[in-house]
Amino acid sequence: MSTKQYDPYLGEEIIVLEWRDIAACAGQDPSMFFPAGETGPAAEQIKMAKKICGTCEVTEECLTYAIETNQVSGIWGGLTEDERRPVRRRWLADRRRRTG
């Protein structure tokens, strides 16, 4: 996949080859997106990760990647593991209907 994005430093459009190259989480501490649990300090990590995801222009691509590759941990596309689980179930059911 490639997309065009304006680079303010270069003053021109550039071609971006991977959605991950323009993700808001790129360059962030990856551990923020993989909290240990959902309570206490982890709840604050989740909140911060989701805030970053909320500014991202490729959350749909990120979530699609997580669903299609069955990422079972971490924050992907702004969703936690528990939030992604029903989305993945629906995706699998739709896929079975289309191919079955």
N, C-alpha and C positions, 0 to 999 in steps of 0.2 A: 504494500500500500504506500502511496506517496501523496503528499498534500503540499500545497504552497502556503507559505506563511511569510508575512512581512517581517524582516529583521531590522529593527530600528538602528542597530549599530552599524550595519552595512548600508542601510538606506535603500534596500531593494528586497524583492521577493526571493526567497530561497525555497528549494524543494526539500521537503523533509521525508525521509524514506520510511521511518517507523513512527507509529503513534507514540511510542515511549519516549522518543526524542523531544516531543513537545508537551509531555505530561507535566502537570504542575508539581508532581512528586519527584521529578527528575532532579537529582542533586540534593534531595532531602535525605535525612537519616532513615534508611530503610526500616530500622527497628520500630519506628513510630507507627508503621503500617502493619506491624505484626505484634500486637500487644499480647502479653501473657495473661489471658483471662478477660473479664469484662467489668470487673468491679475494682474499687480502690484506684491506684495509679493508672491501671489499664483503662479505666473509664475516661480519664483525662486524655490519654493517648488517642483513644478512639475519637473523642471529640475534636482533637487537634487534627488528626488525619482526615476526618470528614470535612473539616473546615478547608483544608487544602484541596481536597477533591471537589468541593463546592466552587472553587475558582478555576477548575480544569476544563479545557475545551475538548478533551478526548475521553470523558468518563464513559460514554457509550462504548467506545472501542475497548476500553479497559475492562468494563463489565462483561462484554461479549467474550473477550479473551478468557477471563476467569471462569465463565460458565462453560465455554467450549472445552477448556483444558482441565476442568474440575479442580480449580484451586480451592482447597478446603480450609486454608488458613489465611489470615490477613484481611486488610481492607482493600477491596478492588472495586473500582467504579463507584466509590462512595458507600459501599455496603459491607457490613460485617459478614462473617461466616453464617451466622444465624439468619441474617436478612437475605443472603444469597440462596440459601437452601431451597426455599419454595420457588424461587425464580428458576433454579436449575431443574427442579422437578417438573415445572410447567414446560421448560425448554425440551426436556427429555420426552415428555408425553407428546408434545407437538411433533417432535422428530420421529417418534414411533408411528404416529398417525400418518405422517407424510410418506414414510418409507415402508410401512406395513400394510 
